[in-house]
Amino acid sequence: MLYLNGQFVRIEDAKISALDRGCLFGDGVYEVIPVYSRQPFRLAEHIRRLEASLAAIGLSNPHHAEEWMALIAQVISLQDYEDQSIYLHVTRGATGERDFPFPANTTPTVLINPTPLVVPSAEVKATGVRAISHADFRWLRCDIKSLNLLPAVLLRQAAKQAGCAECVMFRNGMLTEGAASNIFVVKNGIIATPPKDHLILPGITYDVVIELAQQHQLPLEARRISEAEVRSADELWMTSSTKEVLGIIELDGKPVGNGCVGPLARQMDSYYYEFKQSIMRKPTSC
Ligand code: PMP
């Protein structure tokens, strides 16, 4: 069951207008919220980012934070699986015509669609993944989680064709992020990641990783990182709500560091795992 515009319906019964501005222009924003044992992870932060994205595109928020939380809780409870990936989007709705400026008095389209959460297996975490690189040809408001995902579609397709899992992007010789993840580098035991600005999405996992580094006294810097630094890094990681903390072992066919998932990637992934287990998983009864 999914939620569409005030109703809980089966996916085959969910209908939206062919003239929805989400379809015509990608005129909307979205979130993906991981749910572990029916508990949404960092929900308040996801809702805050949604609010920021909506405000940035001048779309008034159809729900207060408490209403969003209640709707998401209902969607979670309607599924017969425990770990979920909640895709949520809000578009500027549908009008009778295809006209660029904001229409007057349209009702936003709200879709909340859950699917089973699939995170990388222990084997993939241990082996790591390969990546390609590409110029970051996206717009200059990458901080908005916009529905305009054509760049990510093209970049992930290029990665897939090269047998890789991600595409690491550079703009003017500096690291930005992955097609659908944030990127961290490690050199000589120091972790670094680009700062939060309009060139990257402020990842929820990015924040968790920074908090965990602080808690465990791992040195971490949020600063500009040159392409040369990425190419000579000891470790490279990608982070996202569904990939969690995943080591990149090869970039453009060349090994990163010694070509294995590095010790800090493994350390951070285990802190992330413990953190997730301690706050999200129900205690198991035996
Ligand atoms: N950057 C981009 C471009 C993304 O699409 C994503 C995943 N949605 C991320 C970073 C990671 O964000 P999060 O940790 O909130 O999933």
Boltz pocket constraint, residues with backbone or C-beta under 6 A from the ligand:
constraints:
  - pocket:
      binder: B
      contacts: [[A, 32], [A, 142], [A, 177], [A, 178], [A, 179], [A, 180], [A, 181], [A, 182], [A, 200], [A, 201], [A, 202], [A, 203], [A, 204], [A, 205], [A, 206], [A, 239], [A, 240], [A, 241], [A, 242]]
      max_distance: 6.0
